[in-house]
Amino acid sequence: MTLRVLVVDDERLVRAGFRMVLSTEPGVEVVGEAADGAEAVAAARALRPDVVLMDVRMPRVDGVEATRRIVRLDPAPAVVVVTTFDLDEHAYAALRAGASGFLLKDAPEQQLVAALRTAAEGVCLLAPSVTRRLVEALAPPPPRPGGRGPVERAGLTPRETEVLRLVATGRSNAEIAAHLGVGEATVKSHVSSVLAKLGLVSRSQAVVAAYESGLVRPGGPS
């Protein structure tokens, strides 16, 4: 099955570079380009790509706001943001808005293609250590003891809370299932329930919520 990609960047040469790289990859088709966030939203709605490769720093509508709008489309493509700096507050904001993960602009070609395929499959790109470091470095401090953050207010069951904690440490559904001794379908059901109760649309948003609520602590076990 062909992976349909929309490339978004305000620099024409950068878009051309991504198109050139992706055009050589079997099973990948660049279905369109956009030069800012407003164009990206319109193109995503019209072209229905599987995944959007999104720059975060752009004029008019930036990549964060574009991500927020795109992940609410039906059907919604996955969004992978690209940035120059690994500890980029704009990339963090994009994760918070629902992006599946982020990549550095100088990432190897193989990592770029793998990331796009992974995102299109609905998997959060939290395996690269740099992504976890981004969340740990930029997430605001959790509520003080006795305070009630969004996770506490959502009324998650103990099992849903444990699943969220494991998602936040970057584990896949299969790894969570093995850890808990349940079926993968059960884990998927729990993840869906967690997202619904928290009012979220992606696993990456759940990861951010777990850190911001103090469910997972910076520097804690993976």
C-alpha positions as CSV (number, residue, x, y, z in Angstrom):
1,M,0.0,0.0,0.0
2,T,1.4,3.4,-1.0
3,L,2.2,5.9,1.8
4,R,0.8,9.3,0.8
5,V,2.8,12.2,2.2
6,L,2.1,16.0,2.3
7,V,5.3,18.1,2.7
8,V,5.0,21.4,4.5
9,D,7.8,24.0,4.8
10,D,8.0,27.7,4.1
11,E,11.3,27.2,2.2
12,R,10.9,25.9,-1.3
13,L,14.4,24.3,-1.4
14,V,13.6,22.3,1.8
15,R,10.4,21.0,0.3
16,A,12.2,20.1,-2.9
17,G,14.8,18.2,-0.8
18,F,12.2,16.2,1.1
19,R,10.4,15.4,-2.2
20,M,13.6,14.2,-3.8
21,V,14.4,11.9,-0.9
22,L,10.9,10.5,-0.6
23,S,10.5,10.0,-4.4
24,T,13.3,7.5,-4.4
25,E,11.6,5.4,-1.7
26,P,9.4,2.5,-3.0
27,G,5.9,2.7,-1.8
28,V,6.0,6.4,-0.9
29,E,4.3,9.2,-2.9
30,V,4.5,12.9,-2.2
31,V,0.9,14.0,-3.0
32,G,1.4,17.7,-2.4
33,E,3.3,20.6,-0.8
34,A,2.4,23.6,1.3
35,A,4.3,26.7,2.2
36,D,2.6,27.6,5.5
37,G,0.1,26.2,8.0
38,A,-3.0,27.6,6.3
39,E,-2.1,25.9,3.0
40,A,-1.2,22.8,4.9
41,V,-4.7,22.5,6.4
42,A,-6.4,23.1,3.1
43,A,-4.1,20.6,1.3
44,A,-4.6,18.0,4.0
45,R,-8.4,18.3,3.7
46,A,-8.3,18.2,-0.1
47,L,-5.6,15.5,-0.7
48,R,-6.2,13.3,2.3
49,P,-2.5,12.2,2.9
50,D,-1.6,9.4,5.3
51,V,1.0,11.6,7.0
52,V,2.0,15.2,7.0
53,L,5.7,16.2,7.3
54,M,5.3,19.5,9.0
55,D,7.7,22.4,9.7
56,V,6.9,24.2,12.9
57,R,8.2,27.7,12.3
58,M,6.3,29.3,9.4
59,P,4.6,32.6,8.7
60,R,0.8,33.2,8.9
61,V,-0.3,30.0,10.5
62,D,2.6,28.1,12.1
63,G,3.0,24.4,12.3
64,V,1.6,24.1,15.8
65,E,-1.7,25.6,14.9
66,A,-1.8,23.7,11.6
67,T,-1.2,20.4,13.5
68,R,-4.0,21.3,15.9
69,R,-6.4,21.7,13.0
70,I,-5.2,18.8,10.9
71,V,-5.5,16.1,13.7
72,R,-9.2,17.1,14.0
73,L,-10.0,16.3,10.4
74,D,-11.9,13.2,9.5
75,P,-10.1,11.2,8.4
76,A,-7.1,12.7,10.1
77,P,-3.6,12.1,8.8
78,A,-0.7,11.6,11.2
79,V,1.6,14.6,11.6
80,V,5.4,14.4,12.0
81,V,7.0,17.8,12.8
82,V,10.6,18.6,11.7
83,T,12.8,21.1,13.5
84,T,16.4,22.3,13.6
85,F,16.8,22.1,17.3
86,D,16.2,19.0,19.5
87,L,15.0,21.0,22.5
88,D,12.5,23.2,20.6
89,E,9.5,24.6,22.4
90,H,7.7,24.7,19.1
91,A,8.2,21.0,18.6
92,Y,7.0,20.4,22.1
93,A,3.9,22.5,21.5
94,A,3.2,20.5,18.3
95,L,3.3,17.2,20.3
96,R,0.9,18.8,22.7
97,A,-1.3,19.7,19.8
98,G,-1.4,16.1,18.6
99,A,1.7,15.5,16.4
100,S,2.8,11.9,16.4
101,G,6.4,12.9,17.0
102,F,9.2,15.0,15.6
103,L,12.5,14.7,13.7
104,L,15.5,16.9,13.3
105,K,15.9,18.3,9.8
106,D,19.3,16.6,9.4
107,A,18.0,13.1,10.3
108,P,19.2,10.3,8.1
109,E,17.0,9.4,5.1
110,Q,16.2,5.9,6.5
111,Q,15.1,7.5,9.8
112,L,12.8,9.9,8.0
113,V,11.1,7.3,6.0
114,A,10.8,4.9,9.0
115,A,9.3,7.7,11.1
116,L,6.7,8.5,8.4
117,R,5.7,4.9,8.1
118,T,5.5,4.5,11.9
119,A,3.3,7.6,12.3
120,A,1.0,6.4,9.5
121,E,0.5,3.2,11.5
122,G,-0.8,5.2,14.5
123,V,2.3,4.8,16.6
124,C,3.8,7.6,18.7
125,L,7.4,8.4,17.8
126,L,8.7,8.2,21.3
127,A,11.4,5.6,20.8
128,P,14.2,8.1,19.8
129,S,15.7,9.3,23.1
130,V,15.7,12.9,21.9
131,T,11.9,13.0,21.9
132,R,11.6,11.9,25.4
133,R,14.3,14.4,26.4
134,L,12.3,17.1,24.7
135,V,9.2,16.2,26.8
136,E,11.2,15.9,30.0
137,A,13.0,19.2,29.5
138,L,10.0,21.3,28.5
139,A,7.0,19.9,30.3
140,P,5.7,22.2,33.0
141,P,6.0,21.1,36.6
142,P,3.3,18.7,37.7
143,P,0.6,19.9,40.2
144,R,1.7,20.2,43.9
145,P,0.8,17.3,46.2
146,G,-2.9,17.3,46.7
147,G,-3.5,19.1,43.5
148,R,-5.6,17.5,40.7
149,G,-4.2,17.6,37.2
150,P,-6.0,16.5,34.0
151,V,-5.3,12.9,34.5
152,E,-6.7,12.8,38.0
153,R,-9.8,14.7,37.0
154,A,-10.4,12.3,34.0
155,G,-11.5,9.5,36.3
156,L,-9.2,6.8,34.8
157,T,-9.4,3.4,36.3
158,P,-6.3,2.0,37.9
159,R,-5.6,-0.2,34.9
160,E,-6.1,2.7,32.5
161,T,-3.7,4.8,34.6
162,E,-1.1,2.0,34.4
163,V,-1.5,1.8,30.6
164,L,-1.1,5.6,30.3
165,R,2.1,5.4,32.4
166,L,3.5,2.7,30.1
167,V,2.5,4.6,26.9
168,A,4.3,7.6,28.3
169,T,7.5,5.6,28.7
170,G,7.4,4.9,25.0
171,R,6.2,1.3,25.0
172,S,4.2,-0.1,22.1
173,N,0.8,-1.8,22.5
174,A,2.5,-5.2,22.1
175,E,5.1,-4.4,24.8
176,I,2.4,-3.1,27.2
177,A,0.3,-6.3,26.6
178,A,3.3,-8.5,27.4
179,H,4.1,-6.4,30.5
180,L,0.5,-6.7,31.8
181,G,-0.2,-10.2,30.7
182,V,-3.2,-9.3,28.6
183,G,-4.1,-9.3,24.9
184,E,-3.0,-6.5,22.6
185,A,-6.7,-5.9,21.7
186,T,-7.3,-5.2,25.4
187,V,-4.5,-2.7,25.5
188,K,-5.9,-0.9,22.4
189,S,-9.2,-0.7,24.1
190,H,-7.6,0.8,27.2
191,V,-5.7,3.3,25.2
192,S,-8.8,4.4,23.3
193,S,-10.6,4.8,26.6
194,V,-7.8,6.9,28.0
195,L,-7.8,9.2,25.0
196,A,-11.5,9.6,25.1
197,K,-11.6,10.4,28.9
198,L,-8.8,12.9,28.5
199,G,-10.3,14.5,25.4
200,L,-7.2,13.8,23.4
201,V,-6.7,12.6,19.8
202,S,-3.2,11.1,19.8
203,R,-0.8,9.0,21.9
204,S,1.7,11.9,21.9
205,Q,-0.8,14.1,23.6
206,A,-1.3,11.3,26.2
207,V,2.4,11.2,26.8
208,V,2.6,15.0,27.4
209,A,-0.4,14.8,29.7
210,A,1.2,12.0,31.7
211,Y,4.4,14.1,32.3
212,E,2.4,17.3,33.0
213,S,0.3,15.4,35.6
214,G,3.4,13.9,37.3
215,L,2.3,10.3,36.4
216,V,5.7,9.9,34.8
217,R,8.7,11.9,36.2
218,P,11.7,13.2,34.2
219,G,14.6,10.8,34.5
220,G,12.3,8.0,35.6
221,P,12.5,4.4,34.3
222,S,11.8,3.7,30.7
